[in-house]
Amino acid sequence: MNNSIKTVNPFNNNSIKEYKFHTSQELEAILSTANDRFYEWRNTSIKERCRLLSSLAQIMEDDKQELAELMTQEMGKPINQSISEIEKCVSLCDFYATNADDFLADELIETDASESFISYDPLGTILAIMPWNYPFWQVMRFAVPTLTAGNTAILKHAANVTGCAMAIEQLFEKAGYPKGCFTTILADHDAIENLISNDIIKAVTLTGSEKAGKKIAETAGKNLKKTVLELGGNNACIILDDADLDKYMAVIVNARMQNTGQSCIAAKRFIVTENIYDTFLKRFKEKVAELKYGDPMKEDTTFGTLARTDLADTLKKQIEDSVTLGATVVMGNKQDNAYFEPTILTDITKDMPVFKEETFGPVAPIMKVKNAEEAFKMASETRYGLGTMIFTQSIEVAQNHIATIEDGAYFINELVKSDARLPFGGTKASGYGRELSKEGIHEFVNKKTVYINH
């Protein structure tokens, strides 16, 4: 049995580092420390927790270049995008440092009691299982509100970004968080199942695949533990006749190609009305052709490699199966190990893998529809429910469809993105629960009713 993790740079295939899995005894000790710490940490003042958040933000800002380089080396993201990710984590800390006190304050409610209110009490130790595509942001958007609410956290990160996982633990330590507040564990899937069953773990959050989500939810459900699941996405990007392509084409291309297309909330299905279709396709091709592939450590690289070769293999199969069903390759579809060329497909039907499955990489299937009504109908033809984006100057038309799209997010003239100030999460096969905003900090608290008669 393999008892270690080896990280590899996907751009040049160079080995980076080897890490040994924690033993079962070490995992027990980590759980015990996190549990003991919780009973002290929950009594720490909100003012002190927010002060530590500000310290965390400052350390990330100071170490930004080093952290970004680690991320780029482990999962292939262009360095400028890695820097932006760390900066987003800094702003997340600032947001909760400013607002957590208000979010967690007792909520007074007038009843027949002399006094009645909701108290927001932390639950205990929360387990997070996180993905590699945004290795700092995904973890921080869980950890920052969860710890600030008074919980302790244990992270099981994706194996290929183990260096990032260890760096995040060190960031919390450097910022002055007491030992046991945030701990990274190195473990396999079997060990995780045992952890979820352990009484010390009070809830679980996962960002990952639908398959992983079902497995985690099943194990947590057996043990009556709350879960928050942020799973796959198949976001539609609707382009209506009057879309302002001059203003938004860069945003539209970025919606599919940022992070080399490896984002759950990327635009994965382009649904374009026929009157603008030819113009859109021409302009989209021109903009995609401007992407510059190269060493992701170089600042002028705008398009990187996929994080692993098997991800590129999966994408290749989805494209080939779609071509067999009638899709036309307009550009791209070349693979070299983990590299996958930006790819545009046309003649798309709803039975093709590139339309009905999640594609995790730089492929843009473009479907032609007659009108806005058909566009919104096609956008809804999916099992997923993370987000939809619409580009149009007819804001009223877009607003009229807010209730008909069943997703967790609906963006008009902007790509779907997460923002600390807004709740983030999905519906249907994209999971449940919310991260970020006030809703995010309330996911892992006991909303306790307090009723007092004097």
C-alpha positions in Angstrom: 0.0 0.0 0.0 1.2 3.5 -0.9 1.9 5.5 2.2 3.2 8.7 0.7 2.3 11.5 -1.7 4.7 12.8 -4.4 4.0 16.2 -5.9 4.9 16.8 -9.6 5.1 20.0 -11.7 2.5 19.4 -14.5 4.3 21.8 -16.9 7.7 20.0 -17.0 6.9 16.8 -15.1 9.7 17.5 -12.6 9.2 15.9 -9.1 8.8 18.6 -6.4 8.5 16.8 -3.0 7.4 13.6 -1.2 5.2 13.6 1.9 4.5 10.7 4.2 0.8 10.0 5.1 0.0 10.5 8.8 -0.3 7.3 10.7 -3.6 6.4 12.4 -2.0 7.3 15.7 -1.0 10.7 14.4 -4.5 11.3 13.0 -6.0 10.5 16.4 -3.6 12.9 18.1 -4.5 15.7 15.6 -8.2 15.1 16.2 -7.7 15.2 20.0 -5.7 18.4 19.8 -8.3 20.1 17.6 -11.0 19.0 20.0 -9.2 20.2 23.1 -8.4 23.5 21.3 -12.0 24.1 20.4 -13.1 24.3 24.1 -10.6 27.2 24.6 -11.0 28.8 21.1 -14.8 29.1 21.3 -14.3 31.3 24.4 -11.8 33.6 22.6 -13.4 37.0 22.0 -14.6 37.9 18.5 -12.3 40.9 18.7 -9.2 38.6 19.2 -10.3 36.3 16.4 -10.7 39.3 14.0 -7.3 40.6 15.1 -5.7 37.2 14.1 -7.6 37.4 10.8 -5.9 40.8 10.1 -2.6 39.2 11.0 -3.3 36.3 8.6 -4.1 38.8 5.8 -0.8 40.7 6.3 1.3 37.5 6.3 -0.4 36.4 3.0 0.3 39.8 1.5 3.9 39.7 2.6 4.5 36.1 1.3 2.3 36.6 -1.8 5.0 35.9 -4.4 6.3 32.8 -2.7 2.8 31.3 -2.1 1.9 32.0 -5.7 5.0 30.3 -7.1 4.3 27.2 -5.0 0.7 27.1 -6.4 1.9 27.5 -10.0 4.6 24.8 -9.6 2.1 22.3 -8.1 -0.9 22.7 -10.4 0.2 24.8 -13.4 -1.8 28.0 -13.0 -0.1 31.0 -14.7 1.7 33.0 -12.1 -0.3 36.2 -12.5 -3.5 34.2 -11.8 -1.8 32.6 -8.7 -1.0 36.1 -7.4 -4.6 37.2 -8.0 -5.8 34.2 -6.0 -3.6 35.1 -3.0 -4.8 38.7 -3.2 -8.4 37.4 -3.2 -7.7 35.5 0.0 -6.3 38.6 1.6 -9.5 40.5 0.8 -11.6 37.6 2.2 -9.8 38.0 5.6 -10.4 41.8 5.5 -14.1 41.2 4.8 -14.6 38.9 7.8 -12.4 40.9 10.1 -14.7 43.9 9.4 -18.0 42.1 9.4 -17.8 38.9 11.6 -18.8 40.7 14.8 -22.1 41.8 13.2 -22.7 38.4 11.5 -22.3 36.6 14.8 -24.1 39.0 17.1 -27.2 37.7 18.9 -30.3 38.4 16.8 -33.0 39.9 18.9 -36.5 38.7 18.2 -39.6 40.2 19.8 -41.9 37.5 21.3 -44.0 37.1 24.5 -40.7 36.6 26.4 -39.1 39.4 28.4 -36.1 38.7 26.1 -35.7 36.3 23.2 -32.9 36.0 20.6 -30.9 33.7 18.4 -27.4 32.9 19.6 -24.8 31.7 17.0 -22.7 29.1 18.8 -19.8 27.2 17.1 -20.2 23.5 16.5 -16.7 22.1 17.2 -14.1 20.6 14.8 -15.1 20.8 11.1 -13.5 18.6 8.4 -12.8 20.2 5.0 -12.1 18.1 1.9 -10.8 20.5 -0.8 -9.8 20.4 -4.5 -6.6 21.5 -6.3 -7.9 24.0 -8.9 -7.9 27.0 -6.5 -5.7 25.5 -3.8 -5.6 28.6 -1.5 -9.0 30.3 -2.2 -11.1 27.1 -1.8 -9.5 26.4 1.6 -9.5 30.0 2.8 -13.2 30.6 1.9 -14.1 27.7 4.2 -11.5 28.2 7.0 -11.7 32.0 7.5 -15.4 32.2 8.4 -15.4 28.8 10.1 -12.6 29.6 12.5 -13.8 33.1 13.1 -17.2 31.6 14.2 -15.2 29.8 16.9 -14.8 26.3 15.3 -11.6 24.5 14.8 -10.8 23.0 11.3 -9.0 20.0 9.8 -8.1 20.1 6.1 -7.8 17.1 3.8 -6.5 18.7 0.6 -6.0 17.3 -2.9 -2.8 15.2 -3.1 -1.3 17.1 -6.0 -1.3 20.4 -4.0 0.1 19.0 -0.7 2.7 21.7 -0.6 0.0 24.3 -0.6 -1.9 22.4 2.1 1.2 22.5 4.4 1.8 26.2 3.6 -1.8 27.1 4.6 -1.3 25.4 8.0 1.9 27.3 8.5 0.1 30.6 7.6 -2.3 30.1 10.4 0.5 29.3 12.8 2.6 32.3 11.7 -0.5 34.6 12.2 -0.6 33.5 15.8 -3.6 31.1 15.8 -3.2 28.6 18.6 -2.0 25.1 17.8 -5.0 22.9 16.8 -7.1 25.7 15.4 -6.2 24.7 11.8 -4.5 21.5 10.9 -3.7 19.8 7.6 -3.8 16.1 7.5 -2.1 13.8 4.9 -4.3 10.7 4.5 -6.0 8.5 2.0 -9.7 8.1 1.3 -10.2 5.2 3.8 -8.8 7.3 6.6 -11.2 10.1 5.7 -14.2 7.8 6.0 -13.1 6.9 9.5 -12.5 10.5 10.4 -16.1 11.4 9.4 -17.4 8.7 11.6 -15.4 10.0 14.6 -17.4 11.8 17.2 -14.9 14.7 17.3 -15.8 15.7 13.7 -19.1 17.7 14.0 -19.6 18.5 10.3 -18.0 18.1 6.8 -17.6 20.4 3.9 -16.5 19.2 0.4 -15.6 21.0 -2.8 -15.2 18.4 -5.4 -16.9 16.0 -7.8 -20.5 14.8 -7.7 -19.2 11.3 -7.1 -17.1 12.4 -4.1 -20.0 14.5 -2.8 -22.4 11.5 -2.8 -19.9 9.4 -1.0 -19.2 12.0 1.7 -22.9 12.8 2.1 -23.6 9.1 2.6 -21.0 8.6 5.3 -21.9 11.9 7.0 -25.6 11.0 6.8 -25.1 7.6 8.5 -23.5 9.6 11.3 -26.1 12.4 11.4 -23.6 15.1 10.5 -24.2 18.2 8.6 -22.5 18.6 5.2 -22.0 21.5 2.8 -21.3 20.3 -0.7 -20.0 22.4 -3.6 -19.8 20.0 -6.5 -19.5 20.1 -10.3 -21.0 22.7 -12.6 -22.1 23.0 -16.2 -22.7 26.7 -16.4 -24.5 28.1 -19.5 -23.3 31.3 -21.0 -26.2 32.8 -23.0 -25.4 35.3 -25.8 -28.5 37.1 -27.0 -28.8 39.1 -30.3 -28.1 42.4 -28.7 -25.0 41.3 -26.6 -22.3 44.0 -26.5 -19.4 42.0 -27.8 -17.1 45.0 -28.0 -17.5 45.5 -24.3 -17.7 41.9 -23.0 -15.8 39.6 -25.4 -12.7 39.5 -23.1 -15.0 38.6 -20.1 -16.8 35.9 -22.1 -13.5 34.2 -23.1 -12.1 34.6 -19.6 -15.3 32.9 -18.3 -14.2 29.7 -20.1 -10.4 29.9 -20.3 -9.2 31.3 -16.9 -7.4 28.8 -14.8 -7.0 26.8 -18.1 -10.7 26.1 -17.9 -10.4 24.2 -14.6 -13.2 25.9 -12.7 -16.5 24.5 -11.5 -18.2 27.9 -12.3 -16.6 28.4 -15.7 -18.8 28.9 -18.8 -19.1 25.4 -20.1 -21.9 25.7 -22.6 -22.2 28.7 -24.9 -25.8 29.1 -26.1 -25.9 31.8 -28.9 -28.9 33.2 -30.7 -28.7 32.8 -34.5 -28.7 36.5 -35.5 -25.4 37.1 -33.6 -24.0 33.6 -33.9 -21.6 34.1 -36.9 -20.3 37.4 -35.5 -19.9 35.8 -32.0 -18.0 32.8 -33.4 -15.6 34.9 -35.4 -14.9 37.3 -32.5 -14.6 34.4 -30.0 -12.0 32.6 -32.1 -10.0 35.8 -32.6 -9.9 36.4 -28.8 -9.1 32.8 -27.9 -6.2 32.8 -30.4 -4.6 35.7 -28.4 -4.0 33.4 -25.4 -0.3 32.8 -24.8 0.8 29.4 -23.7 4.2 28.9 -22.1 6.0 28.4 -18.8 3.4 29.3 -16.2 6.1 30.9 -14.0 6.6 33.6 -16.7 4.5 36.8 -16.3 3.4 37.0 -19.9 1.9 33.5 -20.0 -1.9 33.7 -20.0 -2.7 30.1 -20.5 -1.3 27.2 -18.6 -1.3 23.4 -18.6 -3.9 21.2 -17.0 -3.0 20.0 -13.5 -2.6 16.4 -14.5 -2.3 14.3 -17.6 -5.4 12.1 -16.7 -7.5 15.3 -16.7 -6.4 16.1 -20.3 -7.1 12.4 -21.3 -10.7 12.7 -19.9 -11.3 16.0 -21.8 -9.9 14.4 -25.0 -12.4 11.5 -24.8 -15.4 13.9 -24.1 -14.4 15.9 -27.2 -13.9 12.8 -29.4 -17.2 11.2 -28.3 -18.9 14.5 -29.1 -17.3 14.7 -32.6 -18.6 11.1 -33.2 -22.1 12.5 -32.5 -21.6 15.3 -35.0 -19.7 18.1 -33.3 -17.2 20.1 -35.5 -13.8 21.1 -34.2 -13.3 24.7 -35.2 -9.9 25.1 -33.5 -7.7 23.2 -31.0 -8.2 19.6 -29.8 -4.5 18.9 -29.6 -3.1 17.3 -26.4 0.5 16.9 -25.2 0.6 15.1 -21.9 -1.1 17.6 -19.4 -1.3 20.4 -22.0 -4.5 20.8 -23.9 -4.9 23.4 -26.6 -7.8 25.9 -26.3 -10.6 24.2 -28.3 -13.8 25.4 -29.9 -16.6 23.1 -31.0 -19.7 23.9 -33.1 -22.8 21.9 -34.3 -23.6 21.1 -30.7 -26.6 19.0 -29.6 -27.8 18.4 -26.1 -27.0 14.7 -26.2 -23.2 15.3 -26.6 -20.8 14.8 -23.6 -19.5 18.4 -24.1 -23.1 19.7 -23.5 -24.5 17.3 -20.8 -21.3 16.5 -18.8 -19.0 18.8 -16.9 -15.9 19.5 -19.0 -12.9 20.5 -16.8 -10.6 22.2 -19.2 -10.3 24.7 -22.1 -13.1 23.5 -24.5 -15.9 25.8 -25.6 -18.9 24.1 -27.2 -21.0 26.7 -29.0 -24.7 25.9 -29.7 -26.8 27.9 -32.1 -30.5 28.6 -31.1 -33.3 30.5 -32.7 -34.2 33.1 -30.0 -34.0 34.1 -26.4 -36.8 31.7 -25.4 -35.0 28.7 -26.8 -31.7 29.9 -25.3 -33.1 29.9 -21.7 -34.8 26.6 -22.3 -31.5 25.0 -23.4 -29.6 26.6 -20.5 -32.0 24.7 -18.1 -31.3 21.4 -19.8 -28.8 20.2 -17.2 -28.6 18.2 -14.0 -26.3 20.9 -12.5 -27.1 24.1 -10.9 -24.1 26.3 -10.0 -24.6 29.3 -12.2 -25.8 30.9 -15.4 -24.5 34.0 -17.2 -26.4 36.1 -19.8 -24.9 38.7 -22.1 -27.5 41.2 -23.4 -28.5 44.9 -23.4 -32.1 43.9 -22.6 -31.7 43.8 -18.9 -35.5 43.4 -18.4 -35.5 40.2 -20.6 -32.7 38.8 -18.5 -34.4 39.8 -15.2 -37.7 38.1 -16.3 -35.8 34.7 -16.3 -34.3 35.0 -12.8 -36.9 32.7 -11.3 -36.9 30.2 -14.2 -33.2 29.4 -13.9 -32.8 27.0 -10.9 -29.1 27.8 -10.3 -27.4 29.1 -7.2 -26.1 32.2 -9.2 -27.4 34.3 -12.1 -25.0 36.9 -13.6 -26.0 39.4 -16.2 -23.2 40.8 -18.3 -20.5 39.3 -16.1 -18.9 35.9 -15.6 -20.1 33.8 -12.7 -17.6 34.3 -9.9 -17.3 34.1 -6.1 -17.2 37.2 -4.0 -16.8 37.3 -0.2 -19.8 39.7 0.1 -22.2 37.3 -1.7 -23.3 33.7 -0.8 -21.9 31.1 -3.1 -23.2 27.6 -3.8 -25.4 25.4 -6.0 -28.5 23.4 -6.5 -29.4 20.0 -7.9 -26.2 17.9 -8.7 -24.1 20.9 -7.9 -24.6 20.4 -4.2 -26.2 22.4 -1.3 -25.3 24.8 1.4 -23.6 28.2 1.0 -20.1 29.6 1.4 -19.0 33.2 1.9 -21.0 36.2 3.1 -23.2 36.1 6.2 -24.7 32.8 5.0 -21.3 31.2 4.9 -20.3 32.0 8.5 -23.7 30.7 9.6 -23.3 27.2 8.0 -21.3 25.8 10.9 -22.9 27.3 13.9 -25.8 26.2 16.2 -28.5 28.7 15.7 -29.7 28.5 19.3 -33.1 29.9 20.4 -32.8 31.7 23.7 -36.1 32.6 25.6 -36.0 34.5 28.9 -38.7 35.6 31.3 -37.5 37.9 34.0 
